Amino acid sequence: MDAVVLSCEHGGNEVPPEYRSYFRDAEQVLASHRGWDPGSLEMAGAFQRSTGAPLVTAKVSRLVVELNRSLGHASLFSEFTRDLSANQKQAILAQYYTPYRIQVEKAIAESYDAERRVIHLSLHTFTPELNGEVRTAEIGLLYDPRRPGEKSFCAAWRARLLALRPDMRVRLNYPYLGKADGLTTSLRKKYTVEQYVGVELEVNQRLVADTDLWRALIADLAQTFLTGVRRPMSEF
């Protein structure tokens, strides 16, 4: 059985007290998909209970610092924080960004060995509409197509989801590309295909508002994920 590490980069929209003055009148944007991934923290908790895997979460808003972007990326800091002084930015990185990355890497390093790889699942939700374009999926599974283990894991997971929930549109590498800049992309550079499988789960935020539907869906997502984790590596 593969080892599992879970992470949730956008679990909250908190702004630390020392930076709140830079977010005056920003309540609306903080509450939107730009501030966080609504539902992602609850979903991550369901996966943790199902798998018993280590879970690393963040509640600081992505508008303070974007934990899912590399150092130096244009989106690392938002319009609210990009004009802060170099010292202030370094303080944010030291307090929020670097510790988060270290926690995820530590969990991965402690989980894999010669007998098993690590499946790292990064859990997200996405806005139903972006820049006037309505997203045409309920669920997205993101991976790097150059890594066969990731491709086969996601294809098999998609098949299980469609069999269980034929009402759901499940797409691969949608609404984003799994090989784009992000936490999983950076970790692929540190671990071989035999050691690391990086997958991002994206779920449409339209589903979060219906509490009963949402809880049933995330239970099904966790169940079908765990089925894949339990399959022998030779089957991928």
C-alpha positions as CSV (number, residue, x, y, z in Angstrom):
1,M,0.0,0.0,0.0
2,D,1.3,3.4,-0.9
3,A,1.9,6.0,1.8
4,V,-0.2,9.2,1.7
5,V,0.5,12.8,2.6
6,L,-2.3,15.4,2.4
7,S,-2.0,19.2,2.1
8,C,-4.4,22.1,1.9
9,E,-2.7,25.3,0.9
10,H,-5.8,27.5,0.8
11,G,-7.8,26.4,3.8
12,G,-8.6,29.8,5.2
13,N,-8.7,33.6,4.5
14,E,-7.1,34.8,7.7
15,V,-5.0,38.0,7.6
16,P,-2.5,38.3,10.5
17,P,-3.1,41.4,12.7
18,E,0.1,43.0,11.7
19,Y,-1.0,43.1,8.1
20,R,-4.7,44.0,8.4
21,S,-4.0,47.7,7.7
22,Y,-3.1,46.7,4.2
23,F,-6.4,44.9,3.7
24,R,-8.8,47.8,4.5
25,D,-12.1,47.4,2.7
26,A,-10.9,44.0,1.3
27,E,-13.6,41.9,3.1
28,Q,-15.4,41.0,-0.2
29,V,-12.3,39.8,-2.0
30,L,-11.0,37.9,1.0
31,A,-14.3,36.1,1.2
32,S,-14.1,35.2,-2.6
33,H,-12.2,32.5,-4.3
34,R,-9.3,34.9,-4.5
35,G,-8.9,34.9,-0.7
36,W,-9.2,31.1,-0.2
37,D,-10.7,27.8,-1.3
38,P,-14.1,27.5,0.4
39,G,-14.7,23.9,1.5
40,S,-11.2,22.7,1.0
41,L,-10.3,22.5,4.7
42,E,-13.4,20.4,5.4
43,M,-12.6,18.2,2.5
44,A,-9.0,17.8,3.7
45,G,-10.3,16.7,7.1
46,A,-12.5,14.1,5.6
47,F,-9.6,12.7,3.6
48,Q,-7.4,12.7,6.8
49,R,-10.1,10.7,8.7
50,S,-10.4,8.3,5.9
51,T,-6.7,7.6,5.3
52,G,-5.2,8.4,8.6
53,A,-2.5,10.2,6.7
54,P,-0.5,13.3,7.9
55,L,-2.3,16.5,6.9
56,V,-0.6,19.9,6.5
57,T,-3.0,22.8,6.4
58,A,-2.8,26.6,6.1
59,K,-5.4,29.2,7.1
60,V,-3.6,32.3,6.1
61,S,-5.1,33.9,3.0
62,R,-3.4,33.4,-0.3
63,L,-3.7,37.1,-0.7
64,V,-1.1,37.5,2.1
65,V,1.2,35.0,0.4
66,E,0.5,32.3,-2.1
67,L,1.7,29.0,-0.7
68,N,1.1,27.3,-4.0
69,R,3.6,29.3,-6.0
70,S,7.4,29.2,-6.2
71,L,9.6,31.9,-4.7
72,G,10.0,34.7,-7.3
73,H,6.7,33.9,-9.0
74,A,4.7,37.0,-10.0
75,S,1.7,35.7,-8.0
76,L,3.6,35.0,-4.8
77,F,2.4,38.3,-3.3
78,S,-1.0,39.9,-4.2
79,E,-1.8,43.5,-4.9
80,F,-2.2,43.9,-1.1
81,T,1.2,42.7,-0.2
82,R,3.5,43.1,-3.3
83,D,4.4,46.7,-2.3
84,L,5.5,45.8,1.2
85,S,9.2,46.3,2.0
86,A,11.7,43.6,1.4
87,N,12.0,43.0,5.2
88,Q,8.2,42.7,5.5
89,K,8.0,40.2,2.7
90,Q,10.9,38.2,4.2
91,A,9.0,38.1,7.5
92,I,5.9,36.8,5.8
93,L,7.9,34.1,4.0
94,A,9.7,33.1,7.2
95,Q,6.5,32.9,9.3
96,Y,4.1,31.3,6.8
97,Y,5.5,30.2,3.5
98,T,8.8,28.4,4.5
99,P,7.4,26.6,7.5
100,Y,4.5,25.3,5.5
101,R,6.7,24.0,2.7
102,I,9.1,22.4,5.3
103,Q,6.2,20.6,7.0
104,V,5.0,19.1,3.7
105,E,8.5,18.0,2.7
106,K,9.1,16.5,6.2
107,A,5.9,14.5,6.0
108,I,6.9,13.2,2.6
109,A,10.5,12.4,3.6
110,E,9.2,10.5,6.6
111,S,6.6,8.5,4.7
112,Y,8.3,6.9,1.7
113,D,10.8,4.0,1.7
114,A,12.2,1.4,-0.7
115,E,9.0,-0.6,-0.5
116,R,6.5,2.1,-1.2
117,R,6.1,5.5,-2.8
118,V,4.3,8.6,-1.4
119,I,1.0,9.8,-3.0
120,H,0.8,13.5,-2.1
121,L,-2.7,14.9,-2.6
122,S,-3.1,18.6,-2.5
123,L,-6.8,19.5,-2.0
124,H,-8.4,22.6,-3.5
125,T,-11.7,24.0,-4.7
126,F,-12.2,26.2,-7.7
127,T,-14.6,29.1,-8.6
128,P,-17.5,28.0,-10.9
129,E,-16.8,31.0,-13.2
130,L,-13.6,32.8,-14.0
131,N,-13.3,35.9,-16.2
132,G,-16.7,35.2,-17.7
133,E,-16.0,31.6,-18.5
134,V,-18.2,29.0,-16.8
135,R,-16.1,26.0,-15.8
136,T,-17.4,22.7,-17.3
137,A,-16.6,20.2,-14.5
138,E,-17.5,19.4,-11.0
139,I,-14.2,17.6,-10.3
140,G,-10.7,18.1,-11.7
141,L,-7.7,15.8,-11.2
142,L,-4.3,17.5,-11.9
143,Y,-1.1,15.7,-12.6
144,D,2.1,15.9,-14.7
145,P,1.5,13.8,-17.9
146,R,5.2,13.2,-18.1
147,R,5.0,11.0,-15.0
148,P,3.3,7.7,-15.8
149,G,2.4,6.9,-12.2
150,E,0.5,10.2,-11.8
151,K,-1.3,9.8,-15.1
152,S,-2.4,6.2,-14.4
153,F,-3.4,7.0,-10.8
154,C,-5.6,9.9,-11.9
155,A,-7.1,7.9,-14.8
156,A,-8.1,5.1,-12.5
157,W,-9.5,7.5,-9.9
158,R,-11.5,9.2,-12.5
159,A,-13.0,5.9,-13.7
160,R,-14.0,5.0,-10.1
161,L,-15.6,8.4,-9.6
162,L,-17.6,8.2,-12.8
163,A,-18.8,4.7,-11.9
164,L,-19.9,5.9,-8.4
165,R,-21.1,9.4,-9.4
166,P,-22.2,9.4,-13.1
167,D,-23.9,12.7,-12.4
168,M,-20.4,14.4,-12.0
169,R,-18.2,15.7,-14.8
170,V,-14.7,14.6,-13.9
171,R,-11.9,16.0,-16.0
172,L,-8.2,15.5,-16.1
173,N,-5.8,18.5,-15.9
174,Y,-8.8,20.8,-15.7
175,P,-9.5,23.6,-14.8
176,Y,-5.7,24.0,-14.5
177,L,-2.7,22.1,-15.8
178,G,-1.0,19.8,-13.3
179,K,2.4,20.7,-14.6
180,A,2.0,24.4,-13.9
181,D,3.9,26.1,-11.1
182,G,2.9,24.9,-7.7
183,L,3.8,22.9,-4.7
184,T,3.5,19.5,-6.4
185,T,5.6,20.8,-9.3
186,S,8.4,21.8,-7.0
187,L,8.4,18.5,-5.2
188,R,8.6,16.5,-8.4
189,K,12.1,18.1,-8.8
190,K,13.2,16.6,-5.5
191,Y,11.8,13.1,-5.8
192,T,11.9,10.4,-8.4
193,V,8.8,8.9,-10.0
194,E,9.4,5.8,-7.9
195,Q,9.3,7.9,-4.7
196,Y,6.6,10.6,-5.4
197,V,3.2,10.9,-7.0
198,G,1.9,14.4,-6.9
199,V,-1.8,14.9,-7.5
200,E,-4.1,18.0,-7.0
201,L,-7.8,17.5,-6.4
202,E,-10.0,20.4,-7.6
203,V,-13.7,20.5,-6.7
204,N,-16.2,23.1,-8.0
205,Q,-17.2,25.5,-5.3
206,R,-20.7,25.5,-6.5
207,L,-21.2,22.2,-4.7
208,V,-20.0,23.5,-1.3
209,A,-23.2,25.5,-0.5
210,D,-25.4,22.4,-0.3
211,T,-24.2,20.9,2.9
212,D,-25.7,17.4,2.5
213,L,-24.5,17.1,-1.1
214,W,-21.1,18.4,-0.2
215,R,-20.5,16.0,2.7
216,A,-21.7,13.0,0.6
217,L,-19.4,14.0,-2.3
218,I,-16.3,14.4,-0.2
219,A,-17.0,11.1,1.4
220,D,-17.2,9.5,-2.0
221,L,-14.0,11.3,-3.1
222,A,-12.1,10.0,-0.1
223,Q,-13.4,6.5,-0.5
224,T,-12.4,6.3,-4.2
225,F,-9.0,7.8,-3.5
226,L,-8.3,5.3,-0.7
227,T,-9.2,2.4,-3.1
228,G,-6.5,3.6,-5.4
229,V,-4.0,4.0,-2.7
230,R,-4.5,0.4,-1.6
231,R,-3.8,-1.0,-5.1
232,P,-0.4,-2.6,-5.6
233,M,2.2,-0.3,-7.3
234,S,2.5,-3.0,-10.1
235,E,-1.1,-2.2,-11.2
236,F,-0.1,1.4,-12.2
